[in-house]
Amino acid sequence: MTNSEPIFQVSNKHSDDCGKPPTIDGNAPERYYSYFENEYGEQCIFVYDYQTQTGTLYMGDIGWDEPVTITEDTRSEVILNETERLWLGACWIAATSRKT
C-alpha cells in the first residue's frame, strides 16, 4: 500500500492583484509538473501534457489567470529572466526526453 500524503505543498506568495492561483493536481496522469521560485520570490508552475506535446506556464508576476502555452516553437518567445529561462529549459528537456 502506498502513502497518499502530499510530498510537496506551497502557498501563493503573490498579491491578490495577480489573480487567482491555479490549483494543480500533480497526480493527473500523462503530465510532467515543475514548480520554481526565482530570486525575487516570483512563483512559476510548468505543466507539460505528453498527449498534446504542449506545456502550460503559469506565473504569478504576469497573472496566474493568464497561462502561456509553450511548444517547441514558442518556448524561446516567452520573456523570462535568466534563472527562469534555465528552469524552463530544464523542464522542457526533462518533459520531452521521456521515452514512451
N, CA, C and O atoms as CSV, one atom per row, in Angstrom:
chain,resi,resn,atom,element,x,y,z
A,1,MET,N,N,0.840,-1.170,0.000
A,1,MET,CA,C,0.000,0.000,0.000
A,1,MET,C,C,0.892,1.243,0.000
A,1,MET,O,O,1.913,1.280,0.687
A,2,THR,N,N,0.502,2.260,-0.774
A,2,THR,CA,C,1.284,3.490,-0.836
A,2,THR,C,C,0.698,4.539,0.091
A,2,THR,O,O,-0.500,4.540,0.375
A,3,ASN,N,N,1.538,5.406,0.547
A,3,ASN,CA,C,1.127,6.508,1.391
A,3,ASN,C,C,0.687,7.648,0.484
A,3,ASN,O,O,1.465,8.073,-0.370
A,4,SER,N,N,-0.517,8.153,0.635
A,4,SER,CA,C,-1.037,9.190,-0.253
A,4,SER,C,C,-0.886,10.603,0.294
A,4,SER,O,O,-1.529,11.530,-0.198
A,5,GLU,N,N,-0.045,10.775,1.303
A,5,GLU,CA,C,0.177,12.110,1.836
A,5,GLU,C,C,0.969,12.941,0.839
A,5,GLU,O,O,1.841,12.415,0.147
A,6,PRO,N,N,0.671,14.249,0.758
A,6,PRO,CA,C,1.415,15.115,-0.168
A,6,PRO,C,C,2.901,15.126,0.159
A,6,PRO,O,O,3.296,15.054,1.322
A,7,ILE,N,N,3.716,15.217,-0.882
A,7,ILE,CA,C,5.162,15.323,-0.668
A,7,ILE,C,C,5.665,16.742,-0.892
A,7,ILE,O,O,6.805,17.061,-0.552
A,8,PHE,N,N,4.810,17.604,-1.469
A,8,PHE,CA,C,5.205,18.989,-1.710
A,8,PHE,C,C,3.968,19.868,-1.682
A,8,PHE,O,O,2.949,19.545,-2.292
A,9,GLN,N,N,4.065,20.965,-0.977
A,9,GLN,CA,C,2.948,21.896,-0.904
A,9,GLN,C,C,3.519,23.291,-0.744
A,9,GLN,O,O,4.456,23.497,0.027
A,10,VAL,N,N,2.960,24.252,-1.466
A,10,VAL,CA,C,3.441,25.631,-1.366
A,10,VAL,C,C,2.253,26.581,-1.451
A,10,VAL,O,O,1.278,26.313,-2.153
A,11,SER,N,N,2.343,27.683,-0.735
A,11,SER,CA,C,1.285,28.687,-0.747
A,11,SER,C,C,1.610,29.788,-1.758
A,11,SER,O,O,2.770,30.023,-2.097
A,12,ASN,N,N,0.569,30.444,-2.223
A,12,ASN,CA,C,0.724,31.578,-3.118
A,12,ASN,C,C,1.394,32.727,-2.371
A,12,ASN,O,O,0.958,33.096,-1.280
A,13,LYS,N,N,2.438,33.288,-2.945
A,13,LYS,CA,C,3.156,34.393,-2.318
A,13,LYS,C,C,2.885,35.711,-3.021
A,13,LYS,O,O,3.454,36.740,-2.656
A,14,HIS,N,N,2.017,35.688,-4.031
A,14,HIS,CA,C,1.705,36.895,-4.790
A,14,HIS,C,C,0.472,37.586,-4.214
A,14,HIS,O,O,-0.328,36.978,-3.504
A,15,SER,N,N,0.340,38.855,-4.533
A,15,SER,CA,C,-0.808,39.631,-4.054
A,15,SER,C,C,-2.074,39.221,-4.815
A,15,SER,O,O,-2.010,38.531,-5.832
A,16,ASP,N,N,-3.208,39.658,-4.303
A,16,ASP,CA,C,-4.487,39.371,-4.945
A,16,ASP,C,C,-4.557,39.963,-6.354
A,16,ASP,O,O,-5.299,39.462,-7.199
A,17,ASP,N,N,-3.794,41.018,-6.609
A,17,ASP,CA,C,-3.767,41.647,-7.929
A,17,ASP,C,C,-3.252,40.710,-9.014
A,17,ASP,O,O,-3.474,40.958,-10.200
A,18,CYS,N,N,-2.576,39.648,-8.628
A,18,CYS,CA,C,-2.002,38.703,-9.592
A,18,CYS,C,C,-2.997,37.634,-10.031
A,18,CYS,O,O,-2.633,36.718,-10.769
A,19,GLY,N,N,-4.215,37.737,-9.596
A,19,GLY,CA,C,-5.247,36.781,-9.981
A,19,GLY,C,C,-5.265,35.573,-9.062
A,19,GLY,O,O,-4.450,35.430,-8.151
A,20,LYS,N,N,-6.227,34.715,-9.341
A,20,LYS,CA,C,-6.375,33.508,-8.540
A,20,LYS,C,C,-5.357,32.467,-9.011
A,20,LYS,O,O,-5.319,32.133,-10.195
A,21,PRO,N,N,-4.535,31.954,-8.095
A,21,PRO,CA,C,-3.548,30.959,-8.494
A,21,PRO,C,C,-4.218,29.660,-8.940
A,21,PRO,O,O,-5.300,29.315,-8.465
A,22,PRO,N,N,-3.570,28.949,-9.850
A,22,PRO,CA,C,-4.155,27.692,-10.312
A,22,PRO,C,C,-4.099,26.632,-9.226
A,22,PRO,O,O,-3.235,26.673,-8.349
A,23,THR,N,N,-5.002,25.704,-9.286
A,23,THR,CA,C,-4.948,24.528,-8.436
A,23,THR,C,C,-4.521,23.387,-9.346
A,23,THR,O,O,-5.266,22.988,-10.241
A,24,ILE,N,N,-3.339,22.869,-9.121
A,24,ILE,CA,C,-2.755,21.853,-9.986
A,24,ILE,C,C,-2.806,20.506,-9.280
A,24,ILE,O,O,-2.331,20.370,-8.152
A,25,ASP,N,N,-3.376,19.523,-9.940
A,25,ASP,CA,C,-3.391,18.162,-9.408
A,25,ASP,C,C,-2.207,17.416,-10.000
A,25,ASP,O,O,-2.272,16.934,-11.131
A,26,GLY,N,N,-1.149,17.323,-9.253
A,26,GLY,CA,C,0.064,16.654,-9.707
A,26,GLY,C,C,-0.073,15.158,-9.870
A,26,GLY,O,O,0.881,14.493,-10.273
A,27,ASN,N,N,-1.228,14.619,-9.568
A,27,ASN,CA,C,-1.457,13.182,-9.742
A,27,ASN,C,C,-2.156,12.860,-11.054
A,27,ASN,O,O,-2.350,11.687,-11.375
A,28,ALA,N,N,-2.538,13.886,-11.820
A,28,ALA,CA,C,-3.177,13.628,-13.110
A,28,ALA,C,C,-2.164,12.910,-14.010
A,28,ALA,O,O,-1.008,13.323,-14.096
A,29,PRO,N,N,-2.595,11.847,-14.673
A,29,PRO,CA,C,-1.658,11.050,-15.475
A,29,PRO,C,C,-1.210,11.761,-16.750
A,29,PRO,O,O,-1.848,12.705,-17.216
A,30,GLU,N,N,-0.113,11.291,-17.289
A,30,GLU,CA,C,0.421,11.744,-18.575
A,30,GLU,C,C,0.800,13.217,-18.591
A,30,GLU,O,O,0.627,13.910,-19.594
A,31,ARG,N,N,1.317,13.679,-17.465
A,31,ARG,CA,C,1.776,15.064,-17.391
A,31,ARG,C,C,3.073,15.144,-16.587
A,31,ARG,O,O,3.341,14.325,-15.708
A,32,TYR,N,N,3.848,16.142,-16.916
A,32,TYR,CA,C,5.075,16.474,-16.196
A,32,TYR,C,C,4.804,17.782,-15.451
A,32,TYR,O,O,4.198,18.694,-16.014
A,33,TYR,N,N,5.239,17.886,-14.204
A,33,TYR,CA,C,4.982,19.051,-13.370
A,33,TYR,C,C,6.286,19.604,-12.804
A,33,TYR,O,O,7.195,18.855,-12.444
A,34,SER,N,N,6.355,20.921,-12.734
A,34,SER,CA,C,7.513,21.529,-12.091
A,34,SER,C,C,7.119,22.872,-11.469
A,34,SER,O,O,6.298,23.609,-12.015
A,35,TYR,N,N,7.713,23.168,-10.334
A,35,TYR,CA,C,7.498,24.424,-9.613
A,35,TYR,C,C,8.835,25.138,-9.506
A,35,TYR,O,O,9.878,24.505,-9.341
A,36,PHE,N,N,8.798,26.457,-9.602
A,36,PHE,CA,C,10.020,27.256,-9.489
A,36,PHE,C,C,9.701,28.577,-8.805
A,36,PHE,O,O,8.652,29.176,-9.041
A,37,GLU,N,N,10.603,29.015,-7.968
A,37,GLU,CA,C,10.502,30.340,-7.367
A,37,GLU,C,C,11.818,31.049,-7.632
A,37,GLU,O,O,12.877,30.569,-7.229
A,38,ASN,N,N,11.756,32.195,-8.312
A,38,ASN,CA,C,13.004,32.877,-8.669
A,38,ASN,C,C,13.563,33.659,-7.481
A,38,ASN,O,O,13.020,33.638,-6.377
A,39,GLU,N,N,14.652,34.338,-7.750
A,39,GLU,CA,C,15.370,35.045,-6.691
A,39,GLU,C,C,14.573,36.209,-6.100
A,39,GLU,O,O,14.947,36.742,-5.055
A,40,TYR,N,N,13.487,36.608,-6.753
A,40,TYR,CA,C,12.631,37.688,-6.255
A,40,TYR,C,C,11.381,37.161,-5.562
A,40,TYR,O,O,10.526,37.941,-5.142
A,41,GLY,N,N,11.273,35.863,-5.445
A,41,GLY,CA,C,10.116,35.251,-4.810
A,41,GLY,C,C,8.928,35.071,-5.746
A,41,GLY,O,O,7.840,34.700,-5.305
A,42,GLU,N,N,9.131,35.333,-7.046
A,42,GLU,CA,C,8.064,35.147,-8.022
A,42,GLU,C,C,7.929,33.662,-8.339
A,42,GLU,O,O,8.918,32.974,-8.592
A,43,GLN,N,N,6.716,33.192,-8.320
A,43,GLN,CA,C,6.453,31.765,-8.469
A,43,GLN,C,C,6.032,31.414,-9.896
A,43,GLN,O,O,5.347,32.183,-10.571
A,44,CYS,N,N,6.461,30.228,-10.333
A,44,CYS,CA,C,6.129,29.728,-11.667
A,44,CYS,C,C,5.791,28.241,-11.556
A,44,CYS,O,O,6.369,27.514,-10.749
A,45,ILE,N,N,4.848,27.812,-12.381
A,45,ILE,CA,C,4.489,26.397,-12.466
A,45,ILE,C,C,4.466,26.024,-13.944
A,45,ILE,O,O,3.901,26.743,-14.768
A,46,PHE,N,N,5.083,24.895,-14.268
A,46,PHE,CA,C,5.084,24.384,-15.638
A,46,PHE,C,C,4.423,23.011,-15.639
A,46,PHE,O,O,4.766,22.141,-14.838
A,47,VAL,N,N,3.477,22.834,-16.543
A,47,VAL,CA,C,2.807,21.547,-16.705
A,47,VAL,C,C,2.922,21.163,-18.178
A,47,VAL,O,O,2.503,21.915,-19.058
A,48,TYR,N,N,3.486,19.997,-18.436
A,48,TYR,CA,C,3.620,19.500,-19.808
A,48,TYR,C,C,2.670,18.331,-20.000
A,48,TYR,O,O,2.620,17.412,-19.183
A,49,ASP,N,N,1.918,18.378,-21.091
A,49,ASP,CA,C,0.964,17.326,-21.431
A,49,ASP,C,C,1.590,16.446,-22.507
A,49,ASP,O,O,1.818,16.898,-23.629
A,50,TYR,N,N,1.867,15.184,-22.163
A,50,TYR,CA,C,2.530,14.284,-23.105
A,50,TYR,C,C,1.671,13.987,-24.334
A,50,TYR,O,O,2.201,13.757,-25.421
A,51,GLN,N,N,0.376,13.990,-24.169
A,51,GLN,CA,C,-0.509,13.660,-25.287
A,51,GLN,C,C,-0.523,14.779,-26.345
A,51,GLN,O,O,-0.442,14.501,-27.542
A,52,THR,N,N,-0.624,16.024,-25.907
A,52,THR,CA,C,-0.674,17.146,-26.853
A,52,THR,C,C,0.706,17.696,-27.185
A,52,THR,O,O,0.854,18.488,-28.115
A,53,GLN,N,N,1.714,17.278,-26.429
A,53,GLN,CA,C,3.091,17.746,-26.582
A,53,GLN,C,C,3.197,19.261,-26.442
A,53,GLN,O,O,3.944,19.921,-27.164
A,54,THR,N,N,2.437,19.787,-25.503
A,54,THR,CA,C,2.493,21.209,-25.191
A,54,THR,C,C,2.622,21.399,-23.688
A,54,THR,O,O,2.246,20.535,-22.896
A,55,GLY,N,N,3.152,22.527,-23.326
A,55,GLY,CA,C,3.269,22.875,-21.925
A,55,GLY,C,C,2.399,24.081,-21.612
A,55,GLY,O,O,1.996,24.824,-22.507
A,56,THR,N,N,2.121,24.261,-20.354
A,56,THR,CA,C,1.420,25.444,-19.880
A,56,THR,C,C,2.265,26.051,-18.773
A,56,THR,O,O,2.648,25.369,-17.822
A,57,LEU,N,N,2.550,27.333,-18.905
A,57,LEU,CA,C,3.357,28.051,-17.935
A,57,LEU,C,C,2.466,29.033,-17.193
A,57,LEU,O,O,1.847,29.909,-17.796
A,58,TYR,N,N,2.410,28.876,-15.885
A,58,TYR,CA,C,1.673,29.780,-15.004
A,58,TYR,C,C,2.707,30.602,-14.236
A,58,TYR,O,O,3.658,30.051,-13.681
A,59,MET,N,N,2.518,31.913,-14.209
A,59,MET,CA,C,3.453,32.787,-13.493
A,59,MET,C,C,2.669,33.828,-12.716
A,59,MET,O,O,1.829,34.532,-13.276
A,60,GLY,N,N,2.946,33.922,-11.437
A,60,GLY,CA,C,2.246,34.892,-10.613
A,60,GLY,C,C,2.488,36.320,-11.043
A,60,GLY,O,O,1.572,37.140,-10.984
A,61,ASP,N,N,3.702,36.645,-11.477
A,61,ASP,CA,C,4.007,38.037,-11.798
A,61,ASP,C,C,3.376,38.512,-13.107
A,61,ASP,O,O,3.283,39.719,-13.328
A,62,ILE,N,N,2.940,37.603,-13.981
A,62,ILE,CA,C,2.232,38.029,-15.191
A,62,ILE,C,C,0.723,37.834,-15.037
A,62,ILE,O,O,-0.053,38.226,-15.908
A,63,GLY,N,N,0.325,37.237,-13.943
A,63,GLY,CA,C,-1.090,36.969,-13.672
A,63,GLY,C,C,-1.353,35.484,-13.737
A,63,GLY,O,O,-1.244,34.864,-14.795
A,64,TRP,N,N,-1.700,34.924,-12.605
A,64,TRP,CA,C,-1.958,33.483,-12.538
A,64,TRP,C,C,-3.011,33.056,-13.549
A,64,TRP,O,O,-2.957,31.951,-14.089
A,65,ASP,N,N,-3.964,33.935,-13.797
A,65,ASP,CA,C,-5.072,33.576,-14.674
A,65,ASP,C,C,-4.785,33.845,-16.158
A,65,ASP,O,O,-5.702,33.855,-16.979
A,66,GLU,N,N,-3.507,34.063,-16.494
A,66,GLU,CA,C,-3.086,34.262,-17.878
A,66,GLU,C,C,-1.990,33.255,-18.238
A,66,GLU,O,O,-0.859,33.651,-18.518
A,67,PRO,N,N,-2.314,31.960,-18.234
A,67,PRO,CA,C,-1.285,30.960,-18.545
A,67,PRO,C,C,-0.798,31.108,-19.983
A,67,PRO,O,O,-1.528,31.565,-20.862
A,68,VAL,N,N,0.447,30.710,-20.198
A,68,VAL,CA,C,1.085,30.791,-21.512
A,68,VAL,C,C,1.273,29.370,-22.034
A,68,VAL,O,O,1.822,28.513,-21.342
A,69,THR,N,N,0.813,29.130,-23.256
A,69,THR,CA,C,1.030,27.827,-23.885
A,69,THR,C,C,2.456,27.772,-24.421
A,69,THR,O,O,2.912,28.690,-25.104
A,70,ILE,N,N,3.148,26.692,-24.105
A,70,ILE,CA,C,4.544,26.522,-24.510
A,70,ILE,C,C,4.644,25.315,-25.447
A,70,ILE,O,O,4.198,24.215,-25.118
A,71,THR,N,N,5.233,25.544,-26.608
A,71,THR,CA,C,5.524,24.458,-27.547
A,71,THR,C,C,6.990,24.562,-27.934
A,71,THR,O,O,7.680,25.495,-27.522
A,72,GLU,N,N,7.458,23.629,-28.706
A,72,GLU,CA,C,8.844,23.672,-29.193
A,72,GLU,C,C,9.115,25.001,-29.904
A,72,GLU,O,O,10.204,25.561,-29.781
A,73,ASP,N,N,8.137,25.500,-30.639
A,73,ASP,CA,C,8.310,26.729,-31.410
A,73,ASP,C,C,8.172,28.001,-30.582
A,73,ASP,O,O,8.732,29.031,-30.957
A,74,THR,N,N,7.448,27.961,-29.477
A,74,THR,CA,C,7.164,29.194,-28.725
A,74,THR,C,C,7.976,29.360,-27.459
A,74,THR,O,O,7.987,30.452,-26.890
A,75,ARG,N,N,8.652,28.335,-26.994
A,75,ARG,CA,C,9.275,28.463,-25.675
A,75,ARG,C,C,10.354,29.538,-25.620
A,75,ARG,O,O,10.594,30.107,-24.555
A,76,SER,N,N,11.013,29.831,-26.748
A,76,SER,CA,C,12.041,30.873,-26.747
A,76,SER,C,C,11.440,32.273,-26.853
A,76,SER,O,O,12.158,33.257,-26.677
A,77,GLU,N,N,10.140,32.386,-27.136
A,77,GLU,CA,C,9.487,33.689,-27.276
A,77,GLU,C,C,8.999,34.256,-25.952
A,77,GLU,O,O,8.691,35.444,-25.867
A,78,VAL,N,N,8.925,33.435,-24.934
A,78,VAL,CA,C,8.436,33.883,-23.636
A,78,VAL,C,C,9.511,34.742,-22.974
A,78,VAL,O,O,10.683,34.367,-22.946
A,79,ILE,N,N,9.108,35.891,-22.445
A,79,ILE,CA,C,10.064,36.793,-21.807
A,79,ILE,C,C,10.269,36.364,-20.359
A,79,ILE,O,O,9.364,36.457,-19.529
A,80,LEU,N,N,11.481,35.891,-20.076
A,80,LEU,CA,C,11.843,35.399,-18.753
A,80,LEU,C,C,13.207,35.947,-18.377
A,80,LEU,O,O,13.995,36.311,-19.249
A,81,ASN,N,N,13.489,36.007,-17.081
A,81,ASN,CA,C,14.849,36.363,-16.688
A,81,ASN,C,C,15.739,35.126,-16.828
A,81,ASN,O,O,15.252,34.046,-17.163
A,82,GLU,N,N,17.015,35.278,-16.579
A,82,GLU,CA,C,17.970,34.192,-16.837
A,82,GLU,C,C,17.657,32.918,-16.050
A,82,GLU,O,O,17.673,31.825,-16.616
A,83,THR,N,N,17.378,33.046,-14.773
A,83,THR,CA,C,17.123,31.835,-13.981
A,83,THR,C,C,15.822,31.161,-14.410
A,83,THR,O,O,15.728,29.933,-14.412
A,84,GLU,N,N,14.825,31.957,-14.771
A,84,GLU,CA,C,13.562,31.379,-15.259
A,84,GLU,C,C,13.771,30.649,-16.591
A,84,GLU,O,O,13.207,29.576,-16.807
A,85,ARG,N,N,14.585,31.233,-17.486
A,85,ARG,CA,C,14.888,30.573,-18.769
A,85,ARG,C,C,15.598,29.246,-18.546
A,85,ARG,O,O,15.278,28.247,-19.190
A,86,LEU,N,N,16.555,29.240,-17.638
A,86,LEU,CA,C,17.281,27.997,-17.340
A,86,LEU,C,C,16.332,26.938,-16.784
A,86,LEU,O,O,16.390,25.774,-17.182
A,87,TRP,N,N,15.463,27.345,-15.865
A,87,TRP,CA,C,14.490,26.415,-15.289
A,87,TRP,C,C,13.549,25.876,-16.349
A,87,TRP,O,O,13.336,24.667,-16.429
A,88,LEU,N,N,12.976,26.765,-17.175
A,88,LEU,CA,C,12.045,26.311,-18.202
A,88,LEU,C,C,12.747,25.401,-19.215
A,88,LEU,O,O,12.162,24.423,-19.681
A,89,GLY,N,N,13.991,25.721,-19.552
A,89,GLY,CA,C,14.750,24.864,-20.463
A,89,GLY,C,C,14.963,23.477,-19.879
A,89,GLY,O,O,14.833,22.475,-20.582
A,90,ALA,N,N,15.289,23.417,-18.596
A,90,ALA,CA,C,15.470,22.118,-17.940
A,90,ALA,C,C,14.154,21.347,-17.892
A,90,ALA,O,O,14.137,20.130,-18.080
A,91,CYS,N,N,13.049,22.057,-17.639
A,91,CYS,CA,C,11.735,21.404,-17.646
A,91,CYS,C,C,11.439,20.827,-19.018
A,91,CYS,O,O,10.983,19.690,-19.138
A,92,TRP,N,N,11.698,21.613,-20.049
A,92,TRP,CA,C,11.398,21.159,-21.416
A,92,TRP,C,C,12.199,19.904,-21.757
A,92,TRP,O,O,11.664,18.951,-22.323
A,93,ILE,N,N,13.471,19.914,-21.410
A,93,ILE,CA,C,14.319,18.743,-21.681
A,93,ILE,C,C,13.804,17.534,-20.910
A,93,ILE,O,O,13.673,16.447,-21.472
A,94,ALA,N,N,13.514,17.718,-19.632
A,94,ALA,CA,C,13.021,16.602,-18.824
A,94,ALA,C,C,11.701,16.055,-19.363
A,94,ALA,O,O,11.510,14.841,-19.431
A,95,ALA,N,N,10.800,16.944,-19.742
A,95,ALA,CA,C,9.482,16.519,-20.204
A,95,ALA,C,C,9.546,15.859,-21.580
A,95,ALA,O,O,8.884,14.848,-21.815
A,96,THR,N,N,10.330,16.418,-22.477
A,96,THR,CA,C,10.329,15.911,-23.850
A,96,THR,C,C,11.319,14.786,-24.083
A,96,THR,O,O,11.332,14.191,-25.161
A,97,SER,N,N,12.134,14.487,-23.113
A,97,SER,CA,C,13.097,13.384,-23.241
A,97,SER,C,C,12.524,12.047,-22.802
A,97,SER,O,O,13.188,11.015,-22.899
A,98,ARG,N,N,11.305,12.069,-22.323
A,98,ARG,CA,C,10.668,10.859,-21.825
A,98,ARG,C,C,10.525,9.831,-22.951
A,98,ARG,O,O,10.079,10.151,-24.052
A,99,LYS,N,N,10.898,8.635,-22.658
A,99,LYS,CA,C,10.753,7.531,-23.609
A,99,LYS,C,C,9.374,6.919,-23.436
A,99,LYS,O,O,8.984,6.570,-22.322
A,100,THR,N,N,8.635,6.785,-24.528
A,100,THR,CA,C,7.300,6.210,-24.436
A,100,THR,C,C,7.301,4.749,-24.778
A,100,THR,O,O,6.251,4.107,-24.749
